[in-house]
Amino acid sequence: MFLLWLIMRKNIFLFCLFLFSFFLTIKSWSDLSSDTIYLTWKGDPTTTMTVQWISSLDQRASVVFYREKNQNRWFRMIGETSPLPFSSKYFIHSVELTALQPATEYIFKIITDAQEYLFQTMPADLHSSIQFVEGGDMYHDEIAFVARTCQEAAKHSPDFALLGGDIAYAVSSARDKHQDIERWITWIKNWHSTMVTPQGRLIPVLSAIGNHDLIGHYDQTLAQAALFKALFPSSNEKTYRTVDFGNYLSLFILDSGHAQPIGGEQTRWLHFNLKQRLNISHRFAVYHVPAYPAVRPFHNKQSVAIRRFWVPFFERGNIQLAFEHHDHAYKRTHPLLHNRIHSQGVIYLGDGGWGVEKMRQPRKHLPNKMYIAQSASERHFIQVILTPFSQIFKVMTDQGELIDRLDHFLQVEESILQN
């Protein structure tokens, strides 16, 4: 009626102004939605995919249309829309696609965007190889540094990305009482535009929580981590979880004292879940604060707690390698058992620097850091290639330079070769 009144009154100026404002608003919302689409997993990576995006209007439509790449029939899945925690103007849309086929490519689009996107589910069994990229400590400085590393990582066509926290540095200090939401929006937009394989697949992301990802940094509760939980949802509603890929890979994503204590419930959970997965070929832990830091003091509070509560369970043959972050340097430890170098020990790989402009210098020559086998002051990510019998870790700079490599052959292969 308002438009009809304007036309009848021949108030062309007001009519044009109304249309301009209307389409500008819709375009702003549409652009934000289409620019912030990303993938993660709440459930089984072989049969599900969670599609998420951000909008700036209270639009309650969270709908994804999807189909197998080689099929014509479209399906529809309705998800949830919620206010983005700690924000008064953004909403997060989350749609979990279920009952998918393993190792299958799917095309999808969201209800507010005609653009079609591509993803692939993980295989149910590991017959040949899979690969993922790993890193942390991302949007510390300019987003250009993050983008450069993302673009280099995406060139390798990883099946997914595993992050170790401090994603957007939206909480700059422990005294901050708010999240800088715009930094999260910028990071998500960058991830959407850069973490795409040469084949056009969007790369799903899983992440552990870091101190800059929640209000208060350390010794907080899940309430302070509400935004992180919304962006990286899990079925158990915790900031620690296990993600199982068929019968070949288990990721233990842990909270190094941020929204959950290191000891107590989390340690009991870790012990139980490690024991349940002794038959899984590849078993890795990922968390933010390192047990064996490259830069920070060996006896800092969180590192001491991790060595006390988690490392003994890592060392009982349950974890083959732990990804660590936080120190803004690269380090690889010797295999460690009871804090000593031992061939049957656990290797700790890290220490974060995906998007940090000025990396720190590892202190490998200090008496209490002789556990460091290799180190560098380089911005980097880790490419992980898994086969039924081997694990290959390639540490790459944002320029594509290989700075370290670790090849690990599983014991099952050794027994087969002996026969």
PEJOKA-V376411 format. One record per backbone hydrogen bond with DSSP energy under -0.5 kcal/mol. NH is the residue of the N-H (numbers start at 0). CO is the residue of the C=O. Records with the same first field share a line. If there is no record, write none. Layout:
NH: CO / CO
This chain:
4: 0
5: 1
6: 2
7: 3
8: 4
9: 6
10: 5
11: 9
14: 10
15: 11
16: 12
17: 13
18: 14
19: 15
20: 16
21: 17
22: 18
23: 19
24: 20
25: 21
26: 22
27: 23
28: 24
29: 25
30: 26
31: 27
32: 28
33: 29
34: 30
35: 31 / 32
37: 51
39: 49
44: 243
46: 43
47: 43
48: 96
49: 39
50: 48 / 94
51: 37
52: 92
54: 90
58: 56
59: 57
61: 59
62: 60
63: 76
64: 108
65: 74
66: 106
68: 104
70: 67
74: 65
76: 63
78: 61
79: 93
81: 91
83: 89
86: 83
90: 54
91: 81
92: 52
93: 79
94: 50
96: 48 / 94
99: 46
102: 121
103: 100
105: 118
106: 66
107: 116
108: 64
110: 62
112: 109
116: 107
117: 199
118: 105
120: 103
121: 44
126: 124
129: 385
131: 383
132: 159
133: 381
134: 161
136: 164
137: 165
138: 166
139: 137
140: 137 / 354
144: 141
145: 141
146: 142
147: 143
148: 144
149: 145
150: 146
151: 147
152: 148
153: 149
154: 150
155: 152
156: 153
158: 130
159: 130
160: 203
161: 132
162: 205
163: 134
169: 211
170: 211
171: 169
175: 172
179: 169
180: 178
182: 179
183: 179
184: 180
185: 181
186: 182
187: 183
188: 184
189: 185
190: 186
191: 187
192: 188
193: 189
194: 190
195: 193
196: 200
197: 153
199: 196
201: 117
202: 194
203: 158 / 201
204: 38
205: 160
207: 162
212: 209
213: 210
214: 223
216: 213
217: 215
218: 256
219: 257
223: 220
224: 220
225: 222
228: 224
229: 225
230: 226
231: 227
234: 41
236: 233
240: 252
242: 250
243: 241
244: 248
245: 243
246: 123
247: 244
248: 244
249: 281
250: 242
251: 249 / 283
252: 240 / 250
253: 251 / 285
255: 208 / 253
256: 254 / 259
265: 262
267: 263
268: 264
269: 265
270: 266
271: 267
272: 268
273: 269
274: 270
275: 271
276: 273
277: 274
279: 276
280: 246
281: 247
283: 249
284: 320
285: 251
286: 322
289: 324
299: 296
303: 299
304: 300
305: 301
306: 302
307: 303
308: 304
309: 305
310: 305
312: 309
313: 309
314: 310
315: 312
317: 312 / 313
318: 313
319: 282
320: 282
321: 346
322: 284
323: 321 / 348
324: 287
326: 350
327: 350
328: 351
329: 375
330: 349
331: 373
332: 347
333: 370
335: 345
336: 339
339: 336
341: 334
344: 341
345: 335
346: 319
348: 321 / 346
349: 330
352: 135
353: 135
354: 136
358: 356
359: 327
361: 359
362: 293
363: 361
365: 362
368: 365
369: 366
371: 368
372: 331
373: 331
375: 329
377: 375
379: 352
380: 395
381: 133
382: 380 / 393
383: 131 / 381
384: 391
385: 129
386: 389
387: 127
390: 407
391: 384
392: 405
393: 382 / 391
394: 392 / 403
395: 380 / 393
396: 400
397: 378
399: 396
402: 394 / 400
403: 394
405: 392
407: 390 / 405
409: 388
412: 409
413: 409
414: 410
415: 411
416: 412
417: 413
418: 414
